[in-house]
């Protein structure tokens, strides 16, 4: 098995440990090869992938330590070439990887195969991309402490695995997941090399899959069921794309933008009005609800009149910059308003 570190596979390791402890799953006959390790990096360092793998998996299962392979982050620089060739040779000696688990970095790296990595690359020393170092900075307490180099299996090493599963969680992976799955195969996004692997699966949550065409604009790829929500989403997007206001969209705009089937039951005039009204009903001078008013089409309930409001502000100025007026109104209209600021010490 080829194994990855990072946040993506943690739950998989948790489950494997559970299966070992509760269901008797044994790893006695399993041989593992980890994708990568920082360079230089002591095994005992808590930031090392060696430490990570033992902490999350190897210390809790019955794997034979002889069968565990993790690139050594302390190989002297004059020995790295021989060391990397030997790592490849060992994988080959065991008959290659049956299964490779992957995460993906925001640069499109798999393992530490950063942009520019060659399709035929093998295990080698690479220089980490700046974005990768930025992403690793919090766990190293600052970017200055993040190593600049790493040893990684190559693209070819990974692609030779008989089965590959890539895990992607969260919206901050959405953009790179879209490029990886829908973009052109290129060394600029090394993970695109997985597109033509014959047995590769991506397992994504809704956040990571949110930029994919089939989720973002499903009407462009398939016949779809036009729920009210989807209709609104598609028409608002059409406004953005054409630069037009909702009431000025024409049949031609709908047709030219892959939304012809929306017009099969209704004409553009009616659709435009429906969405216009929907948007209109989100606008109010009473963000906390209007006392004693009919609230059927208002965005907030009339009762109770006084509400408790929490505003979450990722940075200590987002509240004022993006919703200062609403904030002011809520206070002015007598609601109890609290703000949560998220700050970082790093
Ligand atoms: C880790 C590895 C990397 C990570 C990737 C995503 O061994 O090779 O490719 O899989 O950087 O990291 P997380 O899962 O922390 O988002």
Boltz pocket constraint, residues with backbone or C-beta under 6 A from the ligand:
constraints:
  - pocket:
      binder: B
      contacts: [[A, 3], [A, 4], [A, 5], [A, 6], [A, 7], [A, 8], [A, 9], [A, 35], [A, 36], [A, 49], [A, 102], [A, 103], [A, 104], [A, 105], [A, 106], [A, 109], [A, 110], [A, 111], [A, 112]]
      max_distance: 6.0
